[in-house]
Amino acid sequence: EVQLVESGGGLVQAGGSLRLSCAASGFTFDDPVIGWFRQAPGKEREGVACISMTEETLYYAGSVKGRFTISSDRANNTAYLQMDSLKPEDTAVYYCAADRSSSMYYYCAGYGPMRYWGQGTQVTVSS
């Protein structure tokens, strides 16, 4: 069974940086994609960034492009989300999720949920 464990959330001032990690295990397919999603109170969940762990194809939401960077360590099945120039509107619970990369854009653009999810980590950006 696929398991995902996030770490690295916390409280930061606007303009600051945080780095989230997602450690994955139990993949039974060889073309995983890992995505970061976030949900703020009263808002729908949105895809933030995704990375194909084999082809390193990337996806970014427009709201984070240029500020967030997704990367991966394939050997350790870990994905990272480097978040710079954070804004108060980035405050949310951030989740990592995984599925097969053949439907990467479908999942990351929010048309359907990935099958496997972590427990989430809180990111709070103060103004």
C-alpha distance (Angstrom), angle and dihedral (degrees) to the residues before:
residue distance angle dihedral
E1 . . .
V2 3.78 . .
Q3 3.79 114.1 .
L4 3.78 126.4 -171.7
V5 3.78 125.3 -167.8
E6 3.80 121.0 -170.6
S7 3.77 126.2 -159.9
G8 3.77 138.9 166.8
G9 3.78 105.4 64.9
G10 3.77 123.0 134.5
L11 3.78 147.3 119.2
V12 3.79 120.8 -50.5
Q13 3.78 136.3 164.2
A14 3.77 121.1 -110.2
G15 3.78 110.3 -81.3
G16 3.78 92.1 29.8
S17 3.78 131.5 113.6
L18 3.78 139.3 -120.4
R19 3.78 132.8 -179.1
L20 3.79 120.8 -147.0
S21 3.79 123.6 -160.9
C22 3.79 129.2 -158.5
A23 3.78 116.3 -165.4
A24 3.79 111.8 -163.0
S25 3.79 130.7 -165.7
G26 3.78 139.3 168.4
F27 3.80 100.0 43.8
T28 3.80 110.8 169.4
F29 3.81 93.6 -176.7
D30 3.79 127.9 64.3
D31 3.79 99.8 -138.9
P32 3.80 106.1 60.8
V33 3.76 125.3 167.3
I34 3.78 120.3 -159.4
G35 3.75 119.8 -156.6
W36 3.77 136.4 -173.1
F37 3.78 116.7 -139.7
R38 3.78 130.5 177.0
Q39 3.76 137.3 -158.9
A40 3.77 125.1 -165.5
P41 3.82 122.3 -163.9
G42 3.78 110.5 -77.2
K43 3.80 93.4 6.6
E44 3.76 134.4 101.1
R45 3.76 120.4 -104.3
E46 3.80 112.8 -95.6
G47 3.76 134.3 -164.7
V48 3.78 111.7 -113.8
A49 3.80 105.9 177.7
C50 3.79 138.6 -21.1
I51 3.76 136.1 -166.9
S52 3.77 131.8 -165.8
M53 3.79 105.4 -132.6
T54 3.81 93.2 -146.1
E55 3.80 106.5 35.8
E56 3.81 94.7 25.0
T57 3.79 89.7 -133.7
L58 3.79 108.2 169.9
Y59 3.79 136.0 -147.7
Y60 3.80 126.7 -172.4
A61 3.77 131.0 -177.7
G62 3.77 111.9 -122.8
S63 3.79 91.6 -118.4
V64 3.81 92.6 63.7
K65 3.79 103.0 31.4
G66 3.79 110.1 126.4
R67 3.81 92.9 17.3
F68 3.82 104.5 58.1
T69 3.80 126.9 52.3
I70 3.78 125.0 -164.8
S71 3.79 120.4 -158.1
S72 3.76 139.0 162.9
D73 3.77 143.6 -145.1
R74 3.78 101.8 -150.6
A75 3.79 94.2 -173.9
N76 3.79 90.0 60.7
N77 3.81 97.3 32.4
T78 3.79 90.2 -123.7
A79 3.78 129.6 139.1
Y80 3.78 125.9 -163.8
L81 3.78 134.6 -157.9
Q82 3.78 114.3 -157.5
M83 3.79 108.1 -162.3
D84 3.80 117.1 -165.2
S85 3.80 132.4 172.9
L86 3.77 89.5 24.3
K87 3.78 119.1 -161.2
P88 3.81 130.6 -158.4
E89 3.80 88.4 -110.5
D90 3.82 88.6 63.6
T91 3.81 88.2 69.7
A92 3.81 108.2 120.4
V93 3.77 145.2 107.0
Y94 3.78 106.2 -78.9
Y95 3.79 119.4 -148.5
C96 3.75 130.7 -172.2
A97 3.76 118.2 -146.2
A98 3.77 137.2 179.8
D99 3.76 140.8 -155.4
R100 3.79 138.7 136.6
S101 3.77 115.7 -48.7
S102 3.82 94.4 -132.4
S103 3.83 88.0 84.8
M104 3.79 96.5 35.5
Y105 3.79 99.0 130.9
Y106 3.79 92.5 42.5
Y107 3.77 90.7 57.9
C108 3.79 99.0 37.2
A109 3.80 94.5 49.1
G110 3.79 88.4 53.8
Y111 3.79 102.3 -109.7
G112 3.77 92.0 127.6
P113 3.81 139.6 -3.9
M114 3.77 125.2 -97.2
R115 3.79 113.6 -117.8
Y116 3.80 99.9 -122.1
W117 3.81 126.5 52.7
G118 3.77 139.5 179.5
Q119 3.77 124.9 -135.2
G120 3.80 95.6 -100.7
T121 3.78 134.2 -117.7
Q122 3.80 126.8 -128.7
V123 3.80 119.6 -119.6
T124 3.80 116.0 -171.4
V125 3.79 121.9 -176.6
S126 3.79 115.6 -167.5
S127 3.78 122.5 -153.7
